[in-house]
Amino acid sequence: MQHIQRSLIRAQFAARNLLDDAVTRRERGDVPGWVLITLMTAGLVAAIWVVAEDQLQRMFERAMNSVTGG
């Protein structure tokens, strides 16, 4: 009888450890995915800036002039 009880207790601890490991792995997130998204976003911003720098600058100046009244 004690052998069965010890086996059940060990099984409970093992199940608890598996659940803890699963939660820990899930909360770490997908670091390489986020790095890739960040790099792609920075690349897109740089590409848009190169293509539309003059238009973006004029748009910014118009927006500032409308706010400051100049």
C-alpha positions in Angstrom: 0.0 0.0 0.0 2.8 2.4 0.9 4.5 1.7 -2.5 1.3 2.8 -4.3 1.0 5.9 -2.2 4.6 6.8 -2.9 4.1 6.2 -6.6 1.1 8.4 -6.6 2.9 11.2 -4.8 5.8 11.0 -7.2 3.4 11.1 -10.2 1.8 14.2 -8.7 5.1 15.9 -8.3 6.2 15.0 -11.8 2.9 16.3 -13.2 3.3 19.5 -11.3 6.9 20.0 -12.6 5.7 19.4 -16.2 3.0 22.1 -15.8 5.5 24.5 -14.3 7.9 23.9 -17.1 5.1 24.4 -19.7 4.1 27.7 -18.1 7.7 28.9 -17.9 8.4 28.1 -21.6 5.1 29.8 -22.7 5.9 33.0 -20.9 9.4 33.4 -22.3 7.9 34.4 -25.7 9.3 34.1 -29.1 12.4 36.3 -28.9 13.8 35.6 -32.4 10.3 36.5 -33.9 10.3 39.8 -32.1 13.8 40.6 -33.2 12.9 39.8 -36.8 9.8 42.0 -36.5 11.8 44.9 -35.0 14.5 44.7 -37.7 11.9 44.5 -40.5 10.1 47.5 -39.1 13.3 49.5 -38.9 14.1 48.5 -42.5 10.7 49.6 -43.7 11.1 53.0 -41.9 14.5 53.5 -43.4 13.3 52.6 -46.9 10.3 54.9 -46.7 12.5 57.7 -45.3 14.9 57.4 -48.2 12.1 57.5 -50.8 9.8 60.2 -49.2 12.2 62.4 -47.2 11.3 65.6 -49.0 7.5 65.0 -48.7 7.8 63.9 -45.0 9.8 67.1 -44.2 7.2 69.3 -46.0 4.4 67.5 -44.2 6.0 68.0 -40.9 6.7 71.7 -41.5 3.0 72.3 -42.6 1.8 70.5 -39.4 4.1 72.6 -37.2 3.1 75.8 -38.9 -0.6 75.0 -38.5 0.0 74.4 -34.7 2.2 77.4 -34.1 0.3 79.7 -36.4 3.3 80.5 -38.5 
